[in-house]
Amino acid sequence: MLRYIVKRLISMVPLLLGITIVCFVVMHLAPGSPTDMETQMNPRASADYRERLNAMYDLDKPLYQQYLSWVGKIAVLDLGKSFSPDRRPVARKIIERLPITILINALSMLMIFAIAIPIGVLSAVHKDSLFDKITGVFVFVGFAIPTFWLALLLMILFGIDLGWLPISGIRSLNYDYLPPGMVFLDVVKHLILPVTLSAFGGLAGLSRYMRSNMLEVIRQDYIMTARAKGLSERKVIYKHALRNALLPVITILGLSVPGLIGGSVIFESIFAIPGMGQLFYMSVMARDYPVVMGILLIGAVLTLLGNLIADVSYALADPRIRVS
């Protein structure tokens, strides 16, 4: 297993390079330039000033030289400096915002796991029951409703009309003056809406995938044999059937990592959460190439690691894969 993990980690390097090349080229093909904010809105900006700005940001060099220069910095773990007026290191800007994004995505994943799998199992075991039909309606609603639109509705309901939950930020204005017990409660209240909405789409889809896989597994011959041996229905379902039904679900969860990271851009912008998604949106609008590439690189690494974790989880769920 250790050798397999090392080989997968090594194979990630050329794949990461390919991802960065595509992202770098596409980003530079987009209209606009990092210097537009400083030159087009400034009537005193001369052509010579634009050239000096382009030279300062290395934008006057050919695209392949810009990419090689960026890769050279990445090789020594240097993400460069932001094009924004503060010229802060990209790594520092990302590190400041990365923890909250990881926290929201991790909580969303846990919610998807904890709710979708039991719903899918119960729907399969009680096929065509009232519970199965209700969850089926829930799934179709989850797929049909745009999550950003639902986010606005919940903000109006719980934040404005009822006043139960905050609708922006990650902490209250009086956070520094709250007692220790209220600090944790304040953060939890701020996270309820973003985490719930981040998990909503994945929760609906994964529960249906789990139901489909479970229905296929419980029709297998070995399940009939286990029941014929007199094992309890609970043991048959949760010990023998569930582990095999989890294999396709693990793949889907591994592939859902990029979706959660992409969703962070929407939710963090809607709820004004100072995370990596909001930083990415602001950097794209400002054409801050180093920050955009740094965030895309981290997103690609997290995605590849998510797929690796999914593959390793295969072995934990099915001993036959471990033996092979």
C-alpha positions as CSV (number, residue, x, y, z in Angstrom):
1,M,0.0,0.0,0.0
2,L,2.8,2.4,0.9
3,R,4.5,1.8,-2.5
4,Y,1.2,2.4,-4.3
5,I,0.8,5.7,-2.5
6,V,4.3,6.8,-3.3
7,K,3.8,5.9,-7.0
8,R,0.6,7.9,-7.1
9,L,2.2,10.9,-5.5
10,I,5.0,10.8,-8.1
11,S,2.6,10.5,-10.9
12,M,0.8,13.7,-9.7
13,V,3.8,15.9,-10.7
14,P,3.4,15.7,-14.5
15,L,-0.4,15.9,-14.1
16,L,0.0,19.1,-12.0
17,L,2.2,20.6,-14.6
18,G,-0.3,19.9,-17.3
19,I,-3.1,21.5,-15.2
20,T,-1.0,24.6,-14.6
21,I,-0.1,25.0,-18.3
22,V,-3.8,24.9,-19.3
23,C,-4.8,27.3,-16.5
24,F,-1.9,29.7,-17.2
25,V,-2.8,29.9,-20.9
26,V,-6.5,30.2,-20.4
27,M,-6.0,32.9,-17.8
28,H,-3.9,35.0,-20.1
29,L,-6.3,34.5,-23.0
30,A,-9.1,36.2,-21.0
31,P,-9.7,39.9,-21.9
32,G,-8.1,42.5,-19.6
33,S,-4.7,43.0,-18.0
34,P,-3.5,43.5,-14.5
35,T,-2.4,47.0,-15.4
36,D,-5.8,48.1,-16.7
37,M,-7.0,49.1,-13.2
38,E,-4.0,51.4,-12.8
39,T,-3.9,52.8,-16.4
40,Q,-7.3,52.9,-18.0
41,M,-9.0,54.7,-15.0
42,N,-6.1,57.1,-14.7
43,P,-6.1,59.8,-17.4
44,R,-2.5,60.8,-16.5
45,A,-1.2,57.3,-17.2
46,S,1.1,57.6,-20.3
47,A,2.3,54.9,-22.6
48,D,5.7,54.9,-21.0
49,Y,4.1,54.3,-17.6
50,R,2.1,51.3,-19.0
51,E,5.4,49.8,-20.4
52,R,7.1,50.2,-17.0
53,L,4.2,48.5,-15.3
54,N,4.3,45.6,-17.7
55,A,8.0,45.3,-17.2
56,M,7.6,45.4,-13.4
57,Y,5.1,42.5,-13.6
58,D,7.1,40.7,-16.3
59,L,4.1,41.0,-18.6
60,D,6.4,42.2,-21.4
61,K,8.0,38.8,-21.7
62,P,6.7,36.0,-24.0
63,L,4.1,33.7,-22.4
64,Y,6.3,30.7,-22.2
65,Q,9.0,32.7,-20.3
66,Q,6.4,33.9,-17.9
67,Y,5.3,30.4,-17.2
68,L,8.8,29.0,-16.8
69,S,9.6,31.9,-14.4
70,W,6.5,31.0,-12.4
71,V,7.3,27.3,-12.4
72,G,10.9,28.1,-11.2
73,K,9.5,29.9,-8.2
74,I,7.0,27.1,-7.5
75,A,9.9,24.6,-7.4
76,V,11.3,26.5,-4.4
77,L,7.8,26.8,-2.9
78,D,7.6,30.5,-3.8
79,L,4.2,31.5,-5.1
80,G,5.4,35.0,-6.0
81,K,4.0,38.4,-5.0
82,S,0.5,39.7,-5.6
83,F,-0.1,42.3,-8.4
84,S,-2.3,44.2,-5.9
85,P,-1.0,47.6,-4.6
86,D,0.1,46.0,-1.3
87,R,2.5,43.6,-3.2
88,R,2.1,41.0,-0.4
89,P,3.4,37.4,-0.9
90,V,0.8,35.2,-2.5
91,A,1.5,32.4,0.0
92,R,0.7,34.6,2.9
93,K,-2.5,35.9,1.4
94,I,-3.7,32.3,0.8
95,I,-2.6,30.9,4.1
96,E,-4.6,33.6,5.9
97,R,-7.8,32.5,4.1
98,L,-7.2,28.8,3.5
99,P,-8.2,27.4,7.0
100,I,-11.8,28.7,6.8
101,T,-12.3,27.3,3.3
102,I,-11.0,23.9,4.4
103,L,-13.2,24.0,7.5
104,I,-16.4,24.7,5.5
105,N,-15.6,22.0,2.9
106,A,-14.6,19.5,5.6
107,L,-17.9,20.1,7.5
108,S,-19.9,19.9,4.3
109,M,-18.2,16.6,3.4
110,L,-19.0,15.2,6.9
111,M,-22.6,16.3,6.6
112,I,-22.9,14.6,3.2
113,F,-21.4,11.4,4.6
114,A,-23.5,11.4,7.8
115,I,-26.8,12.1,6.1
116,A,-26.7,10.8,2.5
117,I,-25.4,7.3,3.3
118,P,-28.1,6.4,5.9
119,I,-30.8,7.9,3.7
120,G,-29.7,5.9,0.7
121,V,-29.5,2.7,2.7
122,L,-32.9,3.1,4.2
123,S,-34.4,4.1,0.8
124,A,-33.0,0.9,-0.7
125,V,-34.1,-1.4,2.1
126,H,-37.6,0.1,2.2
127,K,-37.9,0.5,-1.6
128,D,-41.2,2.1,-2.8
129,S,-42.2,3.0,0.8
130,L,-43.4,6.4,1.9
131,F,-39.9,7.2,3.1
132,D,-38.4,6.3,-0.3
133,K,-40.9,8.5,-2.1
134,I,-40.3,11.5,0.2
135,T,-36.5,11.2,-0.2
136,G,-37.0,10.9,-4.0
137,V,-38.9,14.2,-4.0
138,F,-36.1,15.7,-1.9
139,V,-33.5,14.6,-4.4
140,F,-35.3,16.1,-7.4
141,V,-35.8,19.3,-5.5
142,G,-32.1,19.3,-4.6
143,F,-31.1,19.0,-8.2
144,A,-33.6,21.5,-9.5
145,I,-33.1,24.4,-7.1
146,P,-30.1,26.7,-7.8
147,T,-28.1,26.8,-4.5
148,F,-27.2,30.4,-4.8
149,W,-30.9,31.3,-5.2
150,L,-31.8,29.1,-2.2
151,A,-29.0,30.8,-0.2
152,L,-30.6,34.2,-0.8
153,L,-34.0,32.9,0.3
154,L,-32.6,31.4,3.5
155,M,-30.7,34.6,4.2
156,I,-34.0,36.5,4.0
157,L,-35.9,34.0,6.1
158,F,-33.4,33.1,8.9
159,G,-31.3,36.2,8.8
160,I,-33.7,39.1,8.2
161,D,-37.2,38.0,8.9
162,L,-36.6,35.6,11.9
163,G,-33.2,37.0,12.9
164,W,-32.0,33.6,14.1
165,L,-28.7,33.4,12.1
166,P,-26.1,35.9,10.8
167,I,-25.9,36.3,7.1
168,S,-22.4,37.6,6.5
169,G,-18.9,37.0,7.8
170,I,-17.5,34.4,10.1
171,R,-17.7,36.2,13.3
172,S,-19.8,39.1,14.9
173,L,-18.5,42.6,15.3
174,N,-18.3,42.1,19.1
175,Y,-16.5,38.8,18.8
176,D,-13.4,40.0,20.7
177,Y,-15.6,41.0,23.7
178,L,-17.7,37.8,23.9
179,P,-17.1,35.3,26.8
180,P,-15.3,32.1,25.9
181,G,-18.5,30.0,25.7
182,M,-20.2,32.5,23.4
183,V,-17.2,32.6,21.0
184,F,-17.7,29.0,19.9
185,L,-21.5,29.5,19.6
186,D,-21.0,32.7,17.5
187,V,-18.7,30.9,15.0
188,V,-21.2,27.9,14.8
189,K,-24.1,30.3,14.1
190,H,-22.1,31.9,11.3
191,L,-21.2,28.5,9.7
192,I,-24.7,26.9,9.7
193,L,-26.0,28.5,6.5
194,P,-22.8,28.2,4.4
195,V,-22.1,24.6,5.4
196,T,-25.7,23.5,4.9
197,L,-26.0,25.1,1.5
198,S,-22.5,23.8,0.5
199,A,-23.6,20.3,1.3
200,F,-27.1,20.6,-0.1
201,G,-26.5,19.6,-3.8
202,G,-24.0,16.8,-2.9
203,L,-26.4,15.5,-0.3
204,A,-29.2,15.1,-2.7
205,G,-27.1,13.4,-5.4
206,L,-25.1,11.1,-3.1
207,S,-28.2,9.7,-1.3
208,R,-29.6,8.7,-4.7
209,Y,-26.3,7.1,-5.8
210,M,-26.2,5.2,-2.5
211,R,-29.7,3.9,-3.0
212,S,-29.0,2.7,-6.5
213,N,-25.8,0.9,-5.4
214,M,-27.5,-0.6,-2.3
215,L,-30.4,-2.0,-4.4
216,E,-27.9,-3.7,-6.8
217,V,-25.9,-5.2,-3.9
218,I,-28.8,-6.6,-1.9
219,R,-29.9,-8.6,-5.0
220,Q,-26.6,-10.5,-5.1
221,D,-26.4,-14.2,-4.3
222,Y,-24.1,-13.8,-1.3
223,I,-26.7,-11.6,0.4
224,M,-29.3,-14.3,-0.1
225,T,-26.8,-16.8,1.3
226,A,-26.2,-14.7,4.4
227,R,-30.0,-14.5,5.0
228,A,-30.3,-18.2,4.5
229,K,-27.7,-18.8,7.2
230,G,-29.9,-17.1,9.7
231,L,-28.0,-13.8,10.1
232,S,-30.0,-10.9,11.4
233,E,-31.3,-8.4,8.8
234,R,-29.3,-5.6,10.4
235,K,-26.0,-7.6,10.1
236,V,-26.8,-8.6,6.5
237,I,-27.4,-5.0,5.5
238,Y,-24.8,-3.0,7.5
239,K,-22.0,-5.6,7.6
240,H,-22.2,-7.5,4.3
241,A,-24.1,-5.2,1.8
242,L,-23.1,-1.8,2.9
243,R,-19.3,-2.2,2.5
244,N,-19.7,-3.3,-1.1
245,A,-22.2,-0.6,-1.9
246,L,-19.8,2.0,-0.6
247,L,-17.2,1.5,-3.3
248,P,-18.8,3.6,-6.1
249,V,-19.8,6.2,-3.5
250,I,-16.2,6.6,-2.4
251,T,-15.3,7.4,-6.1
252,I,-18.0,10.0,-6.2
253,L,-16.9,11.6,-3.0
254,G,-13.3,11.8,-4.3
255,L,-14.5,13.5,-7.4
256,S,-16.8,15.9,-5.4
257,V,-13.8,17.7,-3.9
258,P,-13.3,20.1,-6.9
259,G,-17.1,20.8,-6.8
260,L,-16.9,21.8,-3.2
261,I,-13.8,24.0,-3.8
262,G,-15.6,25.7,-6.8
263,G,-18.7,26.2,-4.7
264,S,-16.6,28.0,-2.1
265,V,-16.3,30.9,-4.6
266,I,-20.1,31.3,-4.7
267,F,-20.9,30.8,-1.0
268,E,-18.0,32.8,0.3
269,S,-19.0,35.7,-2.0
270,I,-22.6,35.5,-1.0
271,F,-22.0,35.3,2.7
272,A,-18.9,37.6,2.7
273,I,-16.7,34.9,4.2
274,P,-13.0,35.8,4.1
275,G,-11.9,32.5,2.6
276,M,-10.0,31.3,-0.4
277,G,-13.0,31.3,-2.6
278,Q,-13.7,35.0,-2.0
279,L,-10.0,35.8,-2.6
280,F,-10.1,33.9,-5.9
281,Y,-13.1,35.9,-7.1
282,M,-11.5,39.2,-6.1
283,S,-8.2,38.2,-7.8
284,V,-9.9,37.2,-11.0
285,M,-11.8,40.5,-11.2
286,A,-8.5,42.4,-10.6
287,R,-6.5,40.1,-13.0
288,D,-4.1,39.3,-10.2
289,Y,-2.4,36.4,-12.0
290,P,0.0,35.2,-9.2
291,V,-2.9,34.9,-6.7
292,V,-5.2,33.2,-9.2
293,M,-2.5,30.7,-10.2
294,G,-1.6,30.0,-6.6
295,I,-5.2,29.2,-5.7
296,L,-5.7,27.1,-8.8
297,L,-2.5,25.2,-7.9
298,I,-3.7,24.5,-4.3
299,G,-7.2,23.5,-5.7
300,A,-5.5,21.1,-8.1
301,V,-3.4,19.6,-5.3
302,L,-6.4,19.1,-3.1
303,T,-8.4,17.5,-5.9
304,L,-5.6,15.0,-6.7
305,L,-5.2,14.2,-3.0
306,G,-9.0,13.7,-2.8
307,N,-8.8,11.2,-5.6
308,L,-5.9,9.5,-3.8
309,I,-7.8,9.3,-0.6
310,A,-10.7,7.8,-2.5
311,D,-8.5,5.1,-3.9
312,V,-6.9,4.3,-0.5
313,S,-10.4,4.1,0.9
314,Y,-11.2,1.3,-1.5
315,A,-8.8,-0.9,0.3
316,L,-10.4,0.0,3.7
317,A,-13.8,-0.8,2.4
318,D,-13.0,-3.9,0.4
319,P,-10.2,-6.3,1.6
320,R,-10.1,-7.9,-1.9
321,I,-8.6,-4.7,-3.3
322,R,-6.1,-4.7,-0.4
323,V,-4.9,-8.2,-1.3
324,S,-4.6,-7.5,-5.0
